[in-house]
Amino acid sequence: MDDDDADYMQGSDDGDYGFDYSEDGSGSESGNADVENLYYTAKSKREDEPEQALKEFRAIVDQEEEKGDWGFKALKQSTKLLFIQLRLPQDALKTYTELLTYTKSAVTRNYSEKSINNILDYVGGGKSGPVDVETLEKFYQATKKALVEAKNERLSVKTNLKLAKLWLDRKEYQRLAKLIRDLHQSTVAEGEDQAQKGTQLLEIYALEIQMYNETKNFKKLKEIYNASNSVRSAIPHPRIMGVIKECGGKMWMGERNWNRASEDFFESFRNYDEAGSPQRIQVLKYLVLANMLMGSVVNPFDSQETKPYKNDPQITAMTDLVDAYQRREVHSAEKILRDNRSTIMDDPFIRLYIDELLRSLRTQYLIDLIKPYTRLELSFLAKQLNVEINDVEELLIGLILEGKVEGRIDQVAMRLELDRKHALEKKRYTALEKWTEALEGVHAAVINKAPGTTRGPGEHSIENFGSGGFDIDTSRLARPW
């Protein structure tokens, strides 16, 4: 029994299939048995004699006085035969359009829906080779027309969502944008269950947010992302939330908001994991990347959700990278990236941020390296970092401007000169400032306790001090040196 028969049997609980039995158990029962034999005989010829099988399926349809389930099954087999094996999409469309007329009364609603989805998967899945866009549209237009006539709004929306996913995969963004507008209209119809409408809305947002992510329209992406977070009455499939949070994480990465990106990637991973989606592995890599860029000392694989994947073959390279990053071993990190190009560097999104990650590592390594010195040759630093002198100079300029390194670059001698004296003075001035603040605090406390003190708002004046006055023991104040 193939998938067609399995679908047929699963749909059998939904109602009568139109069999008419005579009182004595003969007649139409015998006729149905003959049709069944014809159907399975034709089906057995699909591989070796596809043209003959097609003729026999047609004979089953023609001999039915009223549209019935065997005619429906024969048309379903004919559609697949024409589309996949004989590669005659226009002829397949004709048999499919005929099949759709059977969905009104000849077969149960459940079985017809499964059959329609099954055929559309074959058509959109490219199992017979590349399918032109016009042919795809004709199949979906025929489907939508039949569903409108049958007043099957639920399946009509599901069919549109399936087509939208197909346009997204094929990067047909203009067609996708038009279809998304139509889908949004379906969510504002009155009389529908609010949870169902909310769920549909999130599915639409998931498609839309992927489109804006791929077309680099980050302004619209953020708008849709925020809109998706405001949907309350919904029971979405975890895969849908995985998609939304993944795109959200990528959006935050683009804004260099590593912390928000890490949060969204974790939520995306958790939802993909719940849905059993293989995309969870890729998102877990993004989570690790975001954690390293935010400088987190927490290992992302310490959580209960991520721990089972720590030894996954596709993840081990990232776990090694985390270890190297936390130990500030820039050379080890570079070797891991070189040796694991297929699992790390081949992903365009990860590759986009690897330079930033290495810059962060090299910066920290450089700060630790120059601590004991007052003067260093740039060539020495370049050799230690295994980079060009220009790259070292750029790193040092950034550190000096950020105030992380006190010194200057002698571009004639190509040397870094560290100003240790200036750094010491800066610390001394900081200590003096704190000491002054402490004195002012004691002074204010004395004023508040002084008898006969009159003071306007915001003023600190001393009046009518007695001859006794107050003695301040300044020996208790910490000196700055």
BELTA-V311035 format. One record per pair of residues at least 24 apart in sequence whose C-alpha atoms are under 10 Angstrom apart, sorted by sequence separation. I is the first residue (numbers start at 1). J is the second residue. D is the distance in whole Angstrom. If there is no record, write none. Layout:
<<I,J,D> <I,J,D>>
//
This chain:
<<35,59,10> <36,60,9> <53,77,9> <54,78,6> <72,96,10> <75,99,6> <76,100,10> <180,204,7> <204,228,10> <224,248,10> <242,266,9> <244,268,8> <245,269,9> <262,286,8> <263,287,8> <265,289,10> <298,322,10> <299,323,8> <316,340,10> <317,341,10> <333,357,10> <334,358,8> <362,386,10> <446,470,8> <35,60,7> <53,78,8> <54,79,9> <74,99,9> <75,100,10> <157,182,10> <158,183,10> <179,204,10> <180,205,9> <202,227,9> <203,228,10> <222,247,10> <242,267,7> <243,268,7> <246,271,10> <261,286,9> <262,287,5> <265,290,8> <281,306,10> <284,309,9> <297,322,10> <318,343,9> <333,358,8> <362,387,10> <389,414,9> <446,471,10> <35,61,10> <72,98,9> <73,99,9> <117,143,10> <137,163,9> <157,183,7> <201,227,10> <202,228,6> <221,247,8> <222,248,8> <225,251,9> <241,267,8> <242,268,4> <243,269,10> <245,271,9> <246,272,10> <261,287,8> <262,288,8> <265,291,10> <284,310,10> <314,340,9> <317,343,7> <318,344,8> <366,392,9> <446,472,9> <51,78,10> <54,81,8> <72,99,6> <75,102,10> <116,143,8> <136,163,9> <156,183,10> <180,207,8> <201,228,8> <202,229,9> <221,248,8> <241,268,7> <242,269,7> <262,289,8> <263,290,9> <288,315,10> <299,326,9> <316,343,9> <317,344,8> <330,357,10> <331,358,10> <334,361,10> <35,63,9> <50,78,9> <53,81,9> <54,82,8> <71,99,8> <72,100,9> <180,208,7> <240,268,9> <241,269,10> <242,270,8> <243,271,9> <261,289,10> <262,290,5> <263,291,9> <281,309,8> <297,325,10> <298,326,9> <314,342,9> <315,343,8> <330,358,7> <333,361,9> <35,64,9> <72,101,9> <157,186,7> <202,231,8> <222,251,7> <239,268,8> <241,270,10> <242,271,5> <243,272,8> <258,287,10> <261,290,6> <262,291,6> <280,309,10> <285,314,9> <289,318,8> <292,321,9> <297,326,7> <314,343,6> <315,344,9> <330,359,9> <363,392,9> <366,395,9> <367,396,9> <443,472,9> <51,81,9> <72,102,6> <136,166,9> <156,186,10> <157,187,9> <177,207,10> <198,228,10> <201,231,8> <221,251,8> <222,252,9> <238,268,9> <239,269,10> <241,271,6> <242,272,5> <260,290,9> <261,291,9> <262,292,10> <285,315,7> <288,318,7> <292,322,7> <295,325,9> <296,326,9> <313,343,9> <314,344,9> <330,360,9> <331,361,9> <362,392,9> <366,396,8> <442,472,9> <39,70,7> <43,74,9> <46,77,9> <50,81,7> <51,82,9> <71,102,9> <72,103,8> <92,123,10> <136,167,10> <176,207,9> <177,208,8> <239,270,10> <240,271,8> <241,272,8> <242,273,9> <258,289,9> <259,290,7> <262,293,10> <281,312,9> <284,315,8> <288,319,8> <291,322,9> <295,326,9> <330,361,6> <331,362,9> <378,409,9> <38,70,10> <39,71,9> <42,74,9> <46,78,9> <50,82,9> <67,99,10> <154,186,10> <176,208,9> <199,231,9> <202,234,8> <219,251,10> <238,270,9> <239,271,6> <240,272,9> <242,274,9> <258,290,5> <259,291,8> <262,294,8> <273,305,9> <282,314,9> <285,317,10> <286,318,10> <289,321,9> <293,325,10> <325,357,9> <328,360,9> <329,361,8> <330,362,6> <359,391,10> <363,395,7> <367,399,9> <375,407,9> <377,409,10> <378,410,10> <442,474,10> <69,102,8> <153,186,9> <198,231,6> <199,232,9> <201,234,8> <202,235,9> <203,236,8> <206,239,10> <207,240,9> <210,243,8> <214,247,10> <218,251,7> <238,271,5> <239,272,5> <242,275,9> <246,279,10> <253,286,10> <257,290,9> <258,291,7> <261,294,9> <273,306,10> <281,314,8> <282,315,9> <285,318,7> <288,321,9> <289,322,9> <292,325,7> <325,358,9> <328,361,6> <329,362,9> <330,363,10> <362,395,8> <363,396,8> <366,399,10> <374,407,9> <375,408,10> <376,409,10> <377,410,10> <378,411,9> <36,70,7> <39,73,8> <40,74,10> <43,77,8> <47,81,9> <51,85,10> <67,101,9> <68,102,7> <69,103,10> <72,106,8> <73,107,10> <89,123,9> <113,147,10> <133,167,9> <177,211,8> <198,232,7> <199,233,8> <200,234,8> <202,236,7> <203,237,9> <206,240,6> <209,243,9> <210,244,8> <213,247,7> <237,271,9> <238,272,6> <239,273,9> <241,275,10> <246,280,10> <249,283,9> <256,290,9> <258,292,9> <259,293,9> <260,294,10> <266,300,9> <281,315,7> <284,318,9> <285,319,9> <288,322,7> <292,326,8> <327,361,10> <328,362,8> <330,364,9> <331,365,10> <371,405,9> <375,409,10> <381,415,10> <35,70,7> <39,74,7> <42,77,10> <43,78,10> <46,81,7> <50,85,8> <51,86,8> <67,102,6> <68,103,10> <71,106,9> <72,107,8> <173,208,10> <176,211,8> <198,233,5> <199,234,5> <200,235,9> <201,236,9> <202,237,9> <205,240,9> <206,241,8> <209,244,7> <212,247,9> <213,248,9> <216,251,10> <237,272,10> <238,273,9> <239,274,8> <240,275,9> <242,277,9> <258,293,6> <259,294,6> <270,305,7> <325,360,9> <326,361,9> <328,363,10> <329,364,10> <330,365,7> <360,395,10> <363,398,9> <364,399,10> <370,405,9> <378,413,9> <379,414,8> <380,415,9> <381,416,9> <439,474,9> <442,477,10> <35,71,9> <38,74,10> <50,86,8> <67,103,10> <69,105,10> <70,106,9> <71,107,10> <83,119,10> <195,231,10> <197,233,8> <198,234,4> <199,235,6> <200,236,8> <203,239,10> <204,240,9> <205,241,10> <206,242,9> <207,243,9> <208,244,9> <209,245,10> <210,246,9> <211,247,10> <218,254,9> <238,274,7> <239,275,6> <243,279,9> <246,282,10> <250,286,9> <253,289,10> <257,293,9> <258,294,5> <259,295,10> <269,305,9> <270,306,9> <325,361,7> <328,364,7> <329,365,8> <359,395,8> <363,399,8> <377,413,8> <378,414,6> <379,415,8> <58,95,10> <68,105,9> <69,106,6> <70,107,9> <133,170,9> <195,232,8> <196,233,8> <197,234,7> <198,235,8> <199,236,5> <203,240,6> <206,243,6> <207,244,9> <209,246,10> <210,247,7> <213,250,8> <218,255,10> <237,274,10> <238,275,6> <239,276,8> <242,279,9> <246,283,7> <249,286,8> <253,290,8> <256,293,9> <257,294,8> <258,295,9> <259,296,9> <269,306,9> <324,361,9> <328,365,6> <367,404,8> <377,414,6> <378,415,5> <32,70,9> <39,77,10> <47,85,8> <67,105,8> <68,106,5> <69,107,6> <80,118,10> <84,122,8> <117,155,9> <124,162,9> <173,211,7> <194,232,10> <195,233,5> <196,234,7> <197,235,10> <198,236,8> <199,237,8> <202,240,7> <203,241,9> <205,243,10> <206,244,5> <209,247,7> <210,248,10> <213,251,8> <237,275,8> <238,276,9> <239,277,7> <242,280,9> <245,283,10> <249,287,9> <252,290,10> <256,294,9> <258,296,10> <262,300,10> <327,365,10> <367,405,8> <376,414,9> <377,415,4> <378,416,7> <439,477,8> <46,85,9> <67,106,6> <68,107,7> <69,108,9> <76,115,8> <80,119,7> <83,122,9> <84,123,9> <89,128,10> <113,152,10> <116,155,10> <120,159,9> <124,163,8> <133,172,9> <161,200,9> <165,204,10> <168,207,7> <172,211,10> <173,212,9> <194,233,6> <195,234,5> <196,235,8> <202,241,8> <205,244,8> <206,245,9> <209,248,9> <238,277,9> <266,305,9> <366,405,10> <376,415,6> <377,416,6> <438,477,8> <439,478,10> <66,106,8> <67,107,9> <72,112,9> <76,116,9> <79,119,8> <83,123,8> <88,128,10> <164,204,9> <167,207,10> <168,208,9> <171,211,8> <193,233,10> <194,234,8> <195,235,7> <196,236,9> <203,243,10> <206,246,10> <239,279,9> <243,283,10> <246,286,9> <250,290,10> <253,293,10> <266,306,9> <328,368,9> <375,415,7> <376,416,5> <377,417,9> <438,478,9> <87,128,7> <97,138,10> <117,158,9> <121,162,9> <124,165,10> <125,166,9> <165,206,10> <173,214,10> <195,236,9> <199,240,9> <203,244,9> <206,247,9> <239,280,10> <242,283,9> <246,287,10> <249,290,9> <363,404,10> <375,416,6> <376,417,7> <436,477,10> <69,111,10> <73,115,9> <76,118,10> <77,119,10> <80,122,8> <84,126,9> <85,127,10> <86,128,9> <87,129,9> <89,131,9> <93,135,8> <97,139,8> <100,142,8> <104,146,9> <113,155,7> <117,159,8> <120,162,9> <121,163,10> <124,166,7> <154,196,10> <158,200,9> <161,203,8> <165,207,7> <168,210,8> <169,211,10> <173,215,9> <202,244,9> <374,416,8> <375,417,5> <376,418,8> <435,477,7> <69,112,10> <72,115,10> <76,119,8> <80,123,9> <84,127,7> <85,128,7> <89,132,10> <93,136,10> <96,139,8> <100,143,7> <103,146,8> <104,147,9> <109,152,9> <116,159,9> <120,163,9> <124,167,10> <157,200,8> <161,204,7> <164,207,7> <165,208,10> <168,211,7> <171,214,9> <373,416,10> <374,417,6> <375,418,6> <435,478,7> <436,479,10> <79,123,10> <83,127,9> <84,128,5> <87,131,10> <98,142,10> <102,146,10> <103,147,9> <164,208,9> <167,211,10> <171,215,9> <373,417,9> <374,418,5> <375,419,9> <434,478,9> <435,479,7> <436,480,10> <83,128,7> <84,129,8> <90,135,8> <93,138,8> <94,139,10> <97,142,6> <100,145,9> <101,146,7> <104,149,9> <105,150,10> <117,162,9> <121,166,10> <165,210,10> <373,418,7> <374,419,7> <434,479,10> <435,480,7> <82,128,10> <83,129,10> <89,135,7> <93,139,6> <96,142,8> <97,143,8> <100,146,6> <101,147,10> <104,150,6> <113,159,10> <161,207,9> <168,214,9> <370,416,9> <374,420,7> <432,478,10> <434,480,8> <89,136,9> <92,139,9> <96,143,9> <100,147,9> <103,150,8> <104,151,10> <371,418,9> <373,420,9> <374,421,10> <431,478,9> <432,479,8> <433,480,9> <18,66,10> <80,128,10> <83,131,10> <90,138,9> <94,142,10> <97,145,10> <101,149,10> <104,152,10> <370,418,9> <431,479,8> <432,480,5> <18,67,9> <19,68,8> <90,139,10> <93,142,9> <97,146,8> <101,150,9> <371,420,10> <431,480,5> <432,481,9> <18,68,7> <19,69,9> <89,139,10> <100,150,10> <430,480,9> <431,481,8> <17,68,8> <18,69,7> <429,480,8> <17,69,7> <334,386,10> <428,480,7> <17,70,10> <331,384,9> <427,480,9> <428,481,7> <331,385,8> <330,385,8> <331,386,8> <330,386,10> <285,343,9> <285,344,8> <290,350,10> <293,353,9> <8,69,9> <282,343,9> <289,350,8> <293,354,9> <282,344,10> <285,347,10> <295,357,10> <286,349,8> <290,353,9> <293,356,8> <294,357,10> <286,350,7> <289,353,8> <293,357,6> <8,73,9> <282,347,9> <285,350,8> <289,354,9> <292,357,7> <293,358,10> <295,360,9> <294,360,10> <295,361,10> <290,357,9> <293,360,8> <5,73,9> <282,350,10> <289,357,8> <292,360,9> <293,361,9> <4,73,8> <292,361,10> <4,76,9> <4,77,8> <18,105,9> <17,105,9> <18,106,7> <17,106,7> <18,107,8> <16,106,10> <17,107,6> <18,108,9> <16,107,8> <17,108,7> <15,107,9> <16,108,7> <14,107,10> <15,108,6> <14,108,6> <15,109,9> <12,107,10> <13,108,9> <14,109,8> <15,110,9> <11,107,9> <12,108,8> <14,110,7> <253,349,10> <11,108,7> <13,110,9> <14,111,8> <11,109,8> <12,110,9> <13,111,10> <254,352,10> <8,107,10> <11,110,6> <12,111,8> <250,349,8> <254,353,9> <8,108,9> <10,110,9> <11,111,5> <253,353,9> <10,111,8> <11,112,9> <8,110,9> <9,111,9> <11,113,10> <7,110,9> <8,111,6> <11,114,9> <7,111,7> <8,112,9> <10,114,10> <7,112,9> <8,114,9> <4,111,10> <7,114,7> <8,115,9> <7,115,8> <4,114,9> <4,115,8> <7,118,9> <3,115,10> <4,118,9> <3,118,9>>
//
